[in-house]
Amino acid sequence: MDALELLLTRTSTPLLSEPAPSAEQLELMLKAALRAPDHGSLRPYRFIRVEGAGRERLGELFVAATLAQDPAASEAQLTKCRAMPLRAPLILVAVAVTQQHPKVPVSEQVITAGCAVHGLVQAAYAQDIGAIWRSGDLAFNPRVAEGLGLAEQEQIVGFVYLGQVVKAKPTPELDATGLLTDWGVA
């Protein structure tokens, strides 16, 4: 698959199964993440691997965070929280690691972290590994951040679920009309 085909055909794959990517495949994904545009070469991101029994522990962390936010959460909501991390054999929690810098604002560092995740997901697709980048309320929940051991200057930018594709989705044809406008043209 050439680079343009990869960029034009990648889709998220929410149905994933065992096995998780191999160590070699994961290393290639991380190397792709390192190619994100990075003003100041700050490398303002890292990934936390969650697999095996860690997925059940992450589900319990999701339950605790949900109950802290809403003590009246239904049993159905809590069951859903427990099951979320079980949707793939491997989850990478993508974390923006920001710092004060005279030339690189924090917002740009978070964007760089997002670009790193994009590179990682693209590299997964290039290796026929299913991937989906998820966020949602729990990605921004302070109790989840605390439970994962994030420092004050860190924030979750998403959960990347990785595994084997159960059912491929058709790649929709997309229309770029309206994405580009001109400015300053007489």
C-alpha positions in Angstrom: 0.0 0.0 0.0 1.5 3.3 -1.0 1.3 6.4 1.3 -1.6 8.1 -0.6 -3.7 5.0 -0.7 -3.1 4.7 3.1 -4.2 8.3 3.7 -7.2 8.0 1.4 -8.6 4.7 2.6 -8.0 4.3 6.3 -11.1 3.9 8.4 -11.8 3.3 12.0 -12.6 -0.2 13.0 -14.7 -0.5 16.1 -15.0 -4.3 16.1 -11.6 -5.8 17.2 -10.5 -9.2 18.4 -7.3 -11.1 19.5 -4.5 -11.1 18.9 -3.1 -7.8 19.9 -0.4 -6.3 17.6 3.0 -7.9 18.1 5.9 -6.1 19.8 7.4 -5.5 16.4 4.2 -4.1 15.0 3.7 -1.9 18.0 7.3 -0.6 17.7 6.6 0.5 14.1 3.5 2.3 15.2 5.4 4.1 17.9 8.1 5.1 15.4 5.4 6.5 13.1 4.1 8.5 16.1 7.6 10.0 16.5 7.2 11.6 13.0 4.5 14.0 14.2 5.2 17.7 13.4 6.9 18.8 16.6 7.9 22.5 17.0 10.8 22.7 19.3 11.3 18.9 19.3 9.6 18.7 22.6 8.0 15.3 22.0 4.9 16.3 24.1 3.2 12.9 24.2 3.5 9.4 25.6 1.4 6.3 25.5 0.2 4.0 28.3 -0.2 0.3 27.4 -3.3 -1.4 28.8 -3.7 -5.1 28.0 -4.7 -8.4 29.7 -6.0 -7.9 33.2 -5.2 -4.2 32.9 -8.3 -3.9 30.7 -10.5 -5.1 33.6 -8.8 -2.7 36.0 -9.4 0.1 33.5 -13.0 -0.8 33.4 -13.2 -0.6 37.2 -11.5 2.8 37.0 -14.2 3.9 34.5 -16.9 2.7 36.9 -15.3 4.6 39.9 -15.0 7.8 37.8 -18.6 7.5 36.6 -19.9 6.9 40.2 -17.9 9.9 41.5 -19.5 12.1 38.8 -23.0 10.5 39.1 -23.6 8.4 42.3 -27.0 7.5 40.8 -25.5 6.0 37.6 -27.6 3.0 36.5 -26.3 -0.6 36.6 -26.5 -0.6 32.8 -24.2 2.5 32.6 -21.7 0.8 35.0 -21.8 -2.5 33.0 -21.1 -0.4 29.9 -18.1 1.2 31.6 -16.7 -2.1 32.7 -17.0 -3.5 29.1 -15.5 -0.5 27.3 -11.9 -1.7 27.7 -12.7 -5.2 26.6 -13.6 -4.1 23.1 -9.9 -4.7 21.9 -7.0 -6.8 23.1 -4.8 -3.7 23.4 -5.5 -0.1 24.4 -3.0 2.7 24.2 -3.9 5.7 26.3 -2.5 8.6 24.4 -1.3 11.4 26.7 -0.3 14.9 25.9 2.7 15.9 28.1 2.8 19.7 28.0 5.2 22.2 29.4 5.6 26.0 29.5 7.8 27.0 26.6 8.6 30.5 25.3 7.9 29.6 21.6 5.6 26.6 21.7 2.2 27.2 23.3 0.5 24.4 25.2 -2.3 24.2 22.6 0.3 23.5 19.9 1.8 20.8 22.0 -1.6 19.1 22.4 -2.0 19.3 18.6 1.4 17.6 18.2 0.2 14.8 20.6 -2.9 14.4 18.3 -0.7 14.2 15.3 1.4 11.5 17.0 -1.8 9.5 17.6 -2.8 10.0 13.9 0.6 8.6 12.8 0.3 5.6 15.1 -3.2 4.8 13.8 -2.1 5.2 10.2 0.8 2.8 10.9 -1.6 0.3 12.4 -3.7 0.4 9.3 -0.6 0.0 7.1 0.1 -3.2 8.9 -3.5 -4.5 8.6 -4.2 -3.9 12.3 -7.6 -2.6 13.2 -7.6 0.6 15.2 -10.1 3.2 16.5 -9.3 6.4 18.4 -11.9 7.0 21.1 -12.4 9.8 23.5 -15.7 10.6 25.3 -16.3 11.9 28.8 -14.0 9.5 30.5 -11.0 10.7 28.5 -11.5 14.1 30.2 -12.4 12.9 33.7 -9.9 13.9 36.4 -10.4 10.7 38.3 -9.4 8.6 35.3 -6.3 10.8 34.8 -5.4 10.4 38.4 -6.0 6.6 38.3 -3.7 6.3 35.3 -1.0 8.3 37.2 -1.0 11.4 35.0 1.0 14.3 36.2 -0.5 17.8 36.5 0.8 18.9 33.0 -0.6 15.8 31.3 -3.9 15.1 29.7 -5.5 12.2 27.9 -6.0 12.9 24.2 -7.7 9.6 23.6 -7.8 5.8 23.9 -6.5 3.9 20.9 -8.1 0.5 20.6 -6.0 -2.0 18.6 -6.6 -5.6 17.4 -7.6 -7.7 14.5 -10.5 -6.5 12.4 -13.6 -8.5 12.9 -15.6 -6.9 10.2 -14.2 -4.3 7.8 -16.3 -1.3 7.1 -16.5 0.0 3.5 -14.4 3.0 2.9 -16.9 5.8 2.2 -16.2 8.2 -0.7 -15.5 11.6 0.8 -16.0 15.0 -0.9 -13.5 17.8 -0.2 -15.9 20.4 -1.5 -16.0 23.3 0.9 -12.8 22.5 2.8 -10.8 25.2 1.0 -11.5 28.9 0.7 -9.4 31.6 -0.8 -8.4 34.8 1.0 -6.8 37.9 -0.4 -7.7 37.1 -4.0 -9.1 40.0 -5.9 
